[in-house]
Amino acid sequence: MLRRVLRPLAVAMLLLQAAPPVLAQEVLDTDPNTLAPSKDPKRTANGLAQTPPMGWNSWNKFGCNVNEEVIRETADAIASNGMKAAGYEYIVIDDCWHGTRDANGFITEDRTRFPRGLTALGNYIHAKGLKFGIYSDAGTKTCGGRPGSQGHEYQDALQYARWGVDYLKYDWCSTGVRNAEEAYATMADALRATGRPILFSLCEWGNSRPWLWGEKIGNMWRTTGDITDKWEGKHGYSWGVASIVDLNEPLWPFAGPGHWNDPDMLEVGNGGLTEAEYRAHFSLWAMMAAPLIAGNNVADMTQATRDILLNREVIAVDQDPLGVQGHRVTRVGKQEVWVKPMADGGRVLLLWNRGDKPTRIVADWAMLGLPASVKMRGRNVWSHRDLGQLSSSYQAEVAPHDVIMIVLGGESSI
């Protein structure tokens, strides 16, 4: 299988090197022996993630300090604290769970960190009514220096299926000159071959523009470098929340049911931002139809963090079955207006104040694609307050680094 995938790609690379760009593209478009994996007409999507995935990942809070106790405590908390009921279902162990490969090349778990093994841990998670996720890498090593999956894709996929895995996050460290589309297609095929439905999260950081080729390969793809628990700016290889929004927002046409832009996991509750900034963070992820993967210590949350992560009205915006990613419709200085169409014909309006002082933001119906003559029922999903019938525009004063989020529906003519 791997040879069948790699040989056409090798031929295509030689053609690209030997021919002018236009001729090379013509060859790729017409010769079935040089088709990239995403162009293969026989390839179909796996049918998973019809709404953005929701769950929890160990990395943002625990990094490499992950073990069986942490995962079991997290499963207990999510099952009992309202998160499961709100839609959070995947519990994903990120990097550093790996042991060595056995004599046959199969990956094993680190039995010091996971003494009862990952089969038992997966069973524990499933018994809570939750799903089990795991992490690997398309290179020879993971970002944490553990064994990667390159050259072992089918073995690793089979091992994950044996363990009861439901979700794979697949990173991009130690990949050398490997082609990203080939790498992710190979693992996608390996997962499919197990017969187990496993959601596939592509963590390639957007370097090879996976939104152009990933729709039938994975269910979500990272569009940026890693998130960090800061408001904005680039910090090493990581980006602050507001900066990640700017990188992810323009890609809104590429998202939809089964294939989502992923601006990385949530930092809500990790302590680096204010409550207003975390509220904006969560709201913007919901507007962008992003996967909602919590990254905090859910076994020990403040009430403010609970109120954000468990706001079902905001979650409903993210999980709307139409699957359209919301986007910015106007920006004036530090003032922004966003809109997200909904399956019931309504709209979600977001007013975002990126500045350091309170400001009044006005959104008129034209920005939302509505005629001025239409009345819409409004509801503020953070104050949980009905606003009655609104017509032609809406305006409000927005606190610094905060948002106001209004669901508009039930339109009628004035």
N, C-alpha and C positions, 0 to 999 in steps of 0.2 A: 504493500500500500504506500509506504513512504517513498519507494523508488518511483511508483507511478505518479506521485505528486511532484517529486523533485526533478525528474527528467524533463518534463515540459518546461518547467521554470528555468532550468539550465539552458535549454535551447532558446527560450525567449530572451534570456540575458545576453547570449551571444549575438542574437539578431539585433538587440538594442545597441550593442557596442559596434556592430559592423554597418548598420544602416542609418540613414538620416531619421530624425524623430518621427516624421510623418509616415514614412514607409514602415518603420517598426510598429507604429500604432496600427497601421492597416493590417499588417501581418497578425498582430495580436487579436484584432477584431474578426479576422476571417478564418484563420487556421485553427481547427479544433485541437490540434496537438500542442498549441502554444497558449491556450487559454489560462489566465490566472484563475485560482480556485474560486473566487467570487463570481467569475463570469461563466462558470460551468453550468449549463442549463439544467443539469440533473440535480444540482444542489438545492435543497429546500431548507427553510428555517426549521428550528426544532420545536416551535409552537409554544415555548415557555414564555413567561414574563409578559403577559398581555397587558398588564399594568406595571408601573415601575416597581422593582423588587424593594421589599422592606425587611429590615433585620438589624443585626449588630455585628460588628467586626472588632477583633481584639487589638488591632494595631495602634490606633490613635491614643489609647489610654495605657496599654500594657507593653507595647513594642515586643521585644523578644522575651520579656518576662511573663510568658504565658505558660499555663500548666492546666492539668485536669481540674484542680480545685477551682480556679478562676472560671473555667468554662461551665462547670456544674453549677456554681453559684449564680452565674449569669443566666443560665437556663431556668433555674428556680425563680429568679427575680422576674424575668420576662414573662414567665408563665403565670405569675401571681400579681404583678404590680399594674396591670392594665395594658401593658405593651402588646402582649399577644392578642388581646381582644381588640386593640386598635389597629392590628394588621402587621405588626412586626413578627416575622416568622423564621427568618434564617439566622442561625448562629454560626458565624464564620471564624474559624481559627486561622489567623494570618501566619506570617513567617515564624520559623524557629520551632515547629513541632517535629521536624524531621529527625529520624535516626539515620542509620546507614542503609545501603542496599544489601540485600541478602545474596547468597551465592548464585541465585538465578537472576539477579538484577532487579528484583522487586523492592520498592521503597518500604522502609519500616518506620514506625513511630519511635520517638525518643522515650524509652520506658522509664527514664528518671523523671521526666516531666509528666508522662502519661502512663502511670504504672499499670492501670487496668486495660490499657490499649484503646485504640480508636474505634474498634467495633463496639466495645462496651459503652464508650462515650456517645457514639452515634445512637445506640439503642436508648440511652438515657435521655438524649435530646428528643428523639422521636416519641418516647413515652410521655413527654410533656406536651405533645401535640405541635412540636416545632420541627424545623428542618435543619439539616447539618451541612455546614459549608467548610471548605478547606482551601488551602493556598498552595500554589506552586509557581514555577517560572519556566519560560520558554528557553532559557539558557542552560549552561552547564551547572551553574550555581544560582541559588536564590539571592535576593538582595542582602540577606542575612548570612550568606556563606554556606547554606545547607545544599544538599544535592538538588540540582534542577532537573527538569524533565526532558531536556534535549536528548534525543536518541532513545528515550524510554517512554514515549508518549502513550503507546498502547498498553504497556505494562502498568504505568501509573494510573491510567484511566480505569483499567480493570481492578486495580487495588482499591481505588476510591469507591468503585461500585460495590466491591466486597464489603467495604466498611460502612456502606449505607449513605454515602455522600450525595447531597442534593444540589450542591452549588460549588463551582470552582472559580476562584480568583486566580488569574494567570498573569504573572508579572513579566518584566522585560530586562532583567539584569543579566550580565555575562552572556550576551547573545552574539557578540562579535559582529560579523557582517551578515548575519542571518536575515533573510527577508521576512518581514513581519506577517504579511498575508499568508505566506506558506506556513510559517510557524503556527499561527493561530488556526488555520484551516486543518493542519495535521492533528492538532489536539481536539478540534471540534469533531473530526471524523473518528478519532479514538473514543471520545465520549459517546458518540452515537453508536459505535460498535458494541458498547457494553450492554445496550438494551435498557439501561436505566436513564430516566429523564434527569439530566444534570444541567442546571442553569450555568451558562458560560459567561464569565465576566472578564473582558479583555482589559488588562492593565498595562497598556503600551505607551501611556502618557501623551497620546496624540501625535507622536513624532511622525508616523507614517499615514496620518489622516485616516484612521480606521472608519470614520463615518462615511467614507466613500466606498468601502468594500466590506464592511463588517455585518451588514444586515442579515445575511444568511449564514454567517459564521458564528457570531456570538449574540448575546442578549443585551449587552451593555458594553460600552467602551469608554475608557478614560479619555478625556479631552485635554487634560492638563497635567502638569507635574503634581506632586503631592500637595495636599492642603496642609496648612499649619494654623494653630489656634491664635491667629492674629487678624486684625481687621483688614489690612491691605498691604500691598507691596510684595516684592520677591525676597525670600529669605533663604539663601543657599539654593537648594533644588526645590524649595517649597514656596507656595503662594498663599497670601492672605485671602480671606473670604471674598472681599469685594473685588479683588483682582482676578480671582478664579471666575467670578460671575462674568466679568468682561471678556474672558477667554471663551467661556462656554456659550454665552447668549447668542452670538451670531450663527451658531450651528443648529438653531431651532428647526430648520426645514428637514433635517436628517433624522429626527426622533419620531418614534411611533410605536404602536403596540408590538411587543416582541423585540424591539431594538432601541435602546435608549442612550442618549448622551449622559455620561457619568462625570460630574465635576468633583468627584471623590466623596469620601465619607464625611459624616457630620462631626463637627467639633462641639456641638451643643453640650454644655455641662462640664467642659474640661478646664474652665477657670480663666482662660486668657482674654475673654471678651466680656462686655457688659451684658446685662439682661436684654437691653434694646438691640444690641448687635446680634445676639443669639436669636432673638425673635426675627430680625431681618434675614439672618442666615437661613433659618428654617423656612421662612416664607418664600424666599427666592428659590430655594431648592424645590419647593412645592410648585411654584409658578413654572419652573423649568422642566417639570415632569421628570425630575431626577430621581434615581434610586434613593430611598431614605434609609441609609445604613448608619445607625447610631454608633458612636465611637467613644462613649464615656463609660464610667463605672455605673452601670444601671442598678447594681445592688446597693448603691449608696448615693442617691440623688437628692438634691434640694427640691423643695416644692416648686421653685421657679423653673427648674429644669424639667420637672414632671409636667408642669403646665404647658411648656413648649412642645415637648416630644409627644404628649398625649392629646394635643388639640385636634380632635377628630374633624372639625370643620376645615382646618388647613390640610390635614391628611387627605380629606375627600377631594380637595383641589388637585393634589398630586396624583391621586388614584383615579381620576375621572377616566371613564372608558374610551372617550374620544381619542385620548393619547396625543393631543397637540401640545407641543412645548410652547409655553408663553414666552413673550419677548418684549423688549423695550420698544415703545412707540415714540417717545420723545425724551430728550435730555437737554436741560437748560442749566448750565453751571452744575450745581450739585443736586438739582432736582430731576427726578426721573418718574415717568409714567410707564407702566407695563400693562399688558393685557394677555389673557389666556382664554380662548374659546372653550366652551364646555359642551358635553354631549346633549344636554337638554336645550341647547340654543342660547343659553345665557353667556355671560362673560365674567371673568374675575379681573378686577381692577386693583392694581398695586401702585401706591404712591410711596416713593423711596426718597428719603432725605439723606444723601451721602455726606452732607456738610456737618459742621460743628455747632451750628446754631439752629434753633427752631425756625421753620419756614412754612409758608402756606403754598401748597401745591394744588393746581387746578387741572382737572382732566375734563375735556369736553367730549361729547359723544362721537364726534368725527374721528378722534384718536382711536376709538374703540371699534370703528367700523359700523357705527349705528347712526341712523338719521336723527336729527335734533328733535323731531316730532314724537319720538318714542319715549314712553315712560317705562322705567324698570324698577322693580322692587329691589331694595338694597339691604344687605346685612353685613355688619362689621364682624368678621370672624374671630377677631382677637378680643373685642369687648363683648362678643356674643349678643349684639344688640341689633334689632330690626330698625331700619332707617326709613321705612315707608316708601312711597313712590318717589323716584328721582327722575328728573327730566333735564335734558340737554347738556348737563354737566354735573360734576361733583368736585367739591374742594374741601380741604381740611388742613389744619396746621399739623405738621409732622415733626416729632422730636428729633434731635440729632442722631444720626446713624440708625434711625428707626423706620418702620413702615406702617402704613395703614392698608389693610387688605379688605376689599369689599366684593362680595359675591352679588352679581346683578342677574336677575331672572324675571320671568313672568312679564315680558314686554307687552305693551298696549299702546295704541295711538292716542295722542293728546286730543 
